[in-house]
Amino acid sequence: MNLLVCRWDRVTLRALLDRGARVTLVYDEWEAANRAIDPELIARVDRHYVIRSFDALDEMAQLAVDIRSAGVKIDRVLSLSEFSQFSAAYLATLLGLPQPAVEKSVLMRDKRAMKDRARQAGITCARYVSLSTADVEGSVRRVTDQLGFPVVVKPAAGLGSVATSLVSEPEELAGILRAAGNETVAQFLIAEEPIDGDEYHVDAIWENGKAQILGVSRYLRPRMTVTTPGRDNGSILLPREPEQELYAEVEELHERINAAFDITDDITHLEIFRRADGRLWFSEIATRFAGGAIPESFGPLGADLRELWVEAIMGAGAEPLSLRTPPYPYIGWINLAPAEPGLIVKEPSDEEIAAFPYVLDTIRSRPAGFEIGELHPSVWCLLLVLGADSEEQFRERAAELEAALLPSYEMGPVTA
């Protein structure tokens, strides 16, 4: 199978190559400078391109023509991140492939289009107002008239909780809009009513419209309430057996979401809320694997979620992929990170982590030597996968790890 892969991800790329895929790889200059690009893996791909930006249509068009000129017949385009969704769909269109479709990429990226489609399909979600930095006063007035305050404000085509804030008054919203724009180019944001209750994420692999893998996880706390990336920042993968009712509800909701968004052969990351009235509310969905250590949390059950996705892509068939019994009924992950920006000088050591036998995996996303600018909930630094016998015990162990390991971080000034 000939695959065009957009963005660098070591686990996915290695799994594809080990299963015999022929890969054309595309990643950008930022990744080249900031990711640990493995030269051995690069040597195994058929060809690779380093581009300025996945948002540059001229580069995407030239890249597609170069692939066609080389006589390469691409069977499938894979987008490994949020920021390559638009370009992956554009490339697929230029290469004569029906998926991922351009319209679908817009629905997956632009939260306004996403909520419009969900509401048209009768799926319960938060009300929203579209904001433009070119019309600050009008945007603020529409929010005041249609939603009131507080509201959650985020980029219309943003990523997760990055640049997301809870805004309590009109003056604050006006300030955010002025700061986000400039004199010549309008930026679009979205304001939506806050949703209370427990927040969950659902991660699934779909082939021919059938779920090969589906896991429901509860965040330790709703993402909007995470005030520092190193505390209460993670989730618990809930076992199906004691949560059969929840799984049944989620699967019914996911069927309606899949129908609305034409999801048939994808990996998905869905976020939902259980509100006080007991109903599930749709928040967002993405056709990509999740961030944090969510993919690695499936490891104790058999394999990293990205490896399971590759197994489905390369021909696992319609039967559900087999998983094994994990060492603990409750598996999940937490993120440990500094409480201030700067240069990471020192981080928790392997020896310190080894003192906690329930830690099952360690992922150093931003190790010592990495510079951190702005802090937000998706600043992944030291990701730990851990197990527990109950959800209560998981939370206790997460708190224990935070108390023991966070003091090991030492920060220095950012270099010039």
N, C-alpha and C positions, 0 to 999 in steps of 0.2 A: 504494500500500500504506500502510495506517495502522499506525504502530508506536508502542508505548509504550516509552520508553527510560528505564531506571533508572540514574542516576548521570551525571555530566558527563564527557565525553571529547571534546575538540575534534576530533580526527581522525575518529573514528567519526561524530560528529554532522554534520560538514561533508560527509563522503562520502555519508551517507544523504540529506541535503538536496540535494546536487548531482545525485543519481540520481533525484530526484523523489519521495522518500518524504514522507509527511505524518507529522509527529512530534509526539507529546505527550511532553514531557520532565519528568522528576522528579529533583530533586537536593536535598540536605539543607543545613542551615544551616552545617555545617562547610565544605562545598564552597563555599558562597556567600561565606564569609569567607576561604578559603584557596586557592581555585582562581581562575585568571584567567578569569572568566566573560566570554565575548565577547558584547557587546550586539548585534552585527550578526547573530550566529548565533541568539541568542535571538529576535530580531525575525523570523527566518525560520520558526520552529516554529509549529505551530497554537496550542499553549497550553503553558504550563509551570507547574509547582508547586514551591515551596520548602517542604520539610517539616522537622520537628524531627529525626526519626530514621527510618531504614528499619526499625528494630526495633519501631516503635510500630504495632501492629495496628489501633488505632482510627483512626490517620491513614490507613493503607492502605485500610481499609474506606470511610471517608468519601471518599477520593480516587476509588475505584472507582465509588461511587454518583454522584459529580459527573460523571465521564466518561459513565456511562450516561445520566444526566439530560440531558446535552448532546446525546444522540443520536449519539455517536461510536461507530462499530463498529471496534474494535481488531482488527487481523489477527494481530499477533504482539507478544509482550512480550520485550524484550531487557534482560538484566542485564549491565552493563559492569564489574562489580567483584565481589569476593568478598562484600562486606558487603551487597549488595543481592540476593543469591540467594534468601533466604527470602521477602522481600517481593515479588520479581518473580513467584515461583510463587503466592503468595497472591493477588496482583492478577490473574494469569492465570485462576485458579479463579473469582474473583468476576466476571470478564468473560466467562466461558463458554468459555475456551480450554483445550485439553488439555495444552499445554506452555507453559512449563516446569511440570511437575507438582510438587505439594508434597512427595511422597515422594522424588522425584528431588533436590529442593533439599536435603533432609536428608542424603541420601547424598553429595551433593557438598560439604556444609559440615561435617558432624559426622564427624570422622576415625574414631570408633568404629564408626558405622554403615557407613562406607566400607570399613573393613577387614573387618568381618563379611560384607558382601556379596561382597567380593573372595574371601575364603576359601571361602565357600559355592560360588563358581563355580570353585574349584580353581586360583585365581590365587595364586602364591607372594608372600607379604608378611610383614612383621615381626609377631611376637606382641606383644600389648598388654595393658594393664590399665587399666580405667577408674578415674579418681580423682575424689574429691569433697572439697571443702574443709569439708563438714559432717562428714566422717569421716576425719580426718587419720590417726589411729592405724591404723584398718582399711585405709586406702589404702596406707600404708607397708608394712603387714604383707603385703598381697596382692602388692605388687611384690617384696618380699623372697622370698616363697615361690614365686611363679610365674615371675619373670623374673631376679631377682638384679640386681646393679649392675655397671657403669653402665647407665643408661637415658636415653633422650631424652624430655624432658617438655615438653609444649606444651598450649595451650588446645584443648579438644575441637573447638571451632568457630573456630579461629584462622585467621590468614592467613600463608602461607609460613613464613618462619623467625622471624617476630615473636614475642617472648616465648617463644622456644624455647631450651632449655638442656640440656647434657649433665650429668646428675646422678650423682655417684659414690658416695654413701653415704646411708643412711636419714635421718640427721639433716638433711642438706641438703634432701632431698625434703620432710621435714616442715616445714622453714622456708619453702619455696616455697609449699606448700599454705596455710600460715597467712597468708602475705603476700597470697595471691591471693583469700582469702575475707573475709567479714565475719560479724558475729554473727547476722545474720538470713537472708541469701541465700546458698544453696549455689552454688558455681561448679564446673564440671566440666572436668577436664583429662584428658590421656591420657599414659601412660608406655609407651614401646615399646622393644624391644631395638634397639640401634644396628645399622645396616647399613653394612658396609664396602664398599670398591671405588669405581670411577668412577661419578659421578652424571651422568645425562643428563636432558634435558627434551625432550619431543616436542610440537610445536605443529601442530595440524591443523584444517582446516575440513571439516565433514561436511554433505552434503546428500543426503537420501534414503539415508542409510547408506553413502554412498560418499565417500572422501576426495578433496576437490577440491585440497587442498594438504596436504602432510605433510612436516615438516622435523625431523630429529633433531639435537640439539645437545649437546655435552659441556660441562659446567661446568668452568671453570678449576680449581676445586677443589670438593669437596662443600660444600654450603651450610653444614652444621653446623660446618665447620672454618674458615669465614671469620671472622676475629677482629676486623677493622675494615672498615667498608663501602667503603673506598677502595683496597683492595689485593686482588689476585687475585679480584676480584668481577666475574664476567662469564661468557660462554660462547661457544663456537665452533659455528656452524652447519656441520655436516659435509656435504660434497658426496656425492650419492648414488652416483656412479660408482665411486669407490674403496671405498665403504662399503656395497656391495650386500648383503652377508651380514647386516650389522647392520640395515639397513633392512628386510630380509625378516623377521628375527626380531621387530623392533619392530611391524611391520604385523600379523604373526600374533598377537602379544600384544594389540595394540590391538583387533583383532576380538573377542577374548574379553572384553576390558574393556567394549567398546561393548555387547555382548550382555548383560552382567551389569548394566549401569547404564542401559540403554535410551537410548543415545546414537545419534541418527539425523540430527538437523538442529541442529548445534551448532558452536561453536568450542571447542576443548579445549586444555588445558595439562596434560600428563602428566609426572610425574617418576618415574624408574626408576633402578635401580642395576645395574651389572654386577659381580657378586661374584667372588671369587678362583676359584670353581669354574666360572666361565664363564656361569652362569645369570643371566637377567634377573629382578630382583625388583621388583614393584610397590611404589611408595611412596605417591603421591597423584595424584588427578586433579581438575581443576576445569573446569566449563563456562563459561569466560570466557577472554579473551585474557590473556596473561602480563604480568608487570610488567617493570621494568628497561627495557632497550632491545630486548627480544626482538621486539616487533612491527616496530620500525624496522629490525631486521637483515634483514628480507625486502625492504626497499626496493631495495637494489642488484640484487636478482633481478627486479624489476619494479614492486612496490608494497608499501607498508606492509601488514603482515598484517591490520590492521583494515580497510583498503580492500579487500583481497581478500575478506574476510568479507562486507563490504557488497555486493560484486559478486555473491557467491553468494546472499545474502538477496534481492536485488532481481531475481533471475531469470537467473543465469548458466547455469542448466541443469545437466544431469548430466555434461557433459564437463569434464575437468580444466581449471582455469584456466591460461592460458599464462604462463610466466615466461621472462625473457630470461637470457642468459649474463652472470653478474656480472663486474665488472672484475678480481676475484681469485677463485680457487677456494674459498678459505676466508674467510668473512665472519662477523663476530661483534661483540661489544660488551663494553665494560668500564665500570665505575662509578668515578669519582674523587670522593672525599668527604673532609672534614676528619677528623682523627683524634681530635677532642675535641668535645664539645657546646658550644653557644654561638650567637652571632649571626655569620653569615657576613658579614664586612666586605669581603673581597676574594677573588676566584676567578680561575682561569686565564682569560686573555683570548682573544678570537678570533684575535688576531695570534700569540699563543704556539701555539695549536693549529694554525694554518695552516702552521707550520714542519714539520709531519708530513703529507706528501701522501697517505699511506695512510689518513688519517682521512676517512671518507666522509660522516659526519653527526654533528652535535652537538646534544644535547638538554639544555637547562638546566632540570632538574626543580626543584631548590632553588637558585636563584641568590643573588647577594649581596643582603643584606637579609632573608634567611630565617633564622628561628630554629630551631635543632636542639636537641631535648631529649635523649631517650635515643638512643644509637647502637646500631644493629643492622644486619644485612646488607642489609635492604631500605630503608635510608635512601638513596634515589636523589638524587644531586646533579648531577654533571656526567657525562652518559652519552655515550660516544663509540662510534660504529660504525666499525669498521676492517676492512681486508682484508689478506690475506697469501697467499703462494704455498704455504704448508704450515702444519700445526698448530704445528710447532716455531717457525716464523717468527712466527706470530701471538702466541705466548706471549712471544717476545723483544720484539716491538713493544709489547705490553701493558706489559711491565716498563719499557721505554724511556719510554713516556708517563707512567707513574707517577713515575719518577725525575725527569722534566723538569717536570711540571706540578703535582704535589702540593705542592711548596714554595711555590707561588703563593697557596695558601689562607692567609688571615688571619682570625682569629676574635676576637670581642669578647664582652663579657658580655651575657647575655640581658636585654632591657629589662623593666621592671616591668609 
